[in-house]
Amino acid sequence: ATLHSKKNYVIHYRNLQQAIANGLIVEKVHRVVQFNQSPWLAPYIALNTEMRKKAANDFEKDFFKLLNNAVFGKTMESMRKRMKMELVSSDQRLQKLINRTTFKHCTTYNENLNAVSLENKIIDFCKPIYIGFAVLDISKTLMYDYHYNVMQKHYGDKIELMYTDTGKLLLLLLSLY
């Protein structure tokens, strides 16, 4: 991400409202998507979060954290990066796969076994990436709200936003004296 002008930038409406309230100037709107929202995953996330708090050991803590992470991960899975993999023990079959236009890579394990990676000809966009997008953008909105409306109001020009990442803010608190 950069601070340069954004063209054809996809953004959740809550994030856009916040950016406009903080001085963003919208030059052009290309498209708008209307959709219904509901907190349908909230009970599942809350249950796993509560179970994680009650966990008696590290395994249980990690388990309940990973249950939530797995759901989110599936909403962000890139189907474009998927590859076909075929294990081959025949020289004829190996040559046939290597000659394909979708051939990407071959790993030889021994003289009788090769793994051939092929691009998918057809990409099935079957993952709900719009959910992951909404989660990330709403998360940004909450983080920026915390920085600008809590921390900056309290510390004024004594605090600087140094870096952001998914779910993280790195803030520099300058000397208060």
C-alpha positions, 0 to 999 in steps of 0.5 A: 500500500502507498499514499499515492492516489488510488484508481479503481480502488475497491473499498467497503462503504464503512471504510470509505465513509471514514476516509471521506470524514478524514479528508479523502476526496473521491474523484470518480466512482466506477461501480457500486455493489449493494449487498445485505449484511448480517453477523451470521458468523458472530456466534461461531467466532464468539464461541471459539473465542470464549472456549480459547479463554477457558482453555486449560493448555496451549493445544486447546488455545491454539485449536480454538484460535485456528478454528476461527483462522481457518474460516477466515482463511477460506474466505481469502483463498486465492483460486488463481494460485491453485495448481494441479499436481500429478505423481508420475512413474511412467516416462511416457506420461511424464513427457506428455505432461511436460509437453502441455501448455499448462506445465509449470514444474517437475520435481524428480524424487527418484528414477520411478517417481516425479511430481508434475505441477500444472496450471489449471485451465479453468478457475472455479471461483467458489470461495466467498472472497467478498466475506474476507474483503469485508472483514479486512476492510471493517477491521481497518476501519476499527483500527483507524478509528482507535488510532484517530479517535482514541489515541490521537485525541488523547496524545495529540501530536505526541503520537505517530502512526508508524506502520499498519498490518492486518490487525496491527498498529505500530505507534510511536509515542513521543516524550510527554515531557 
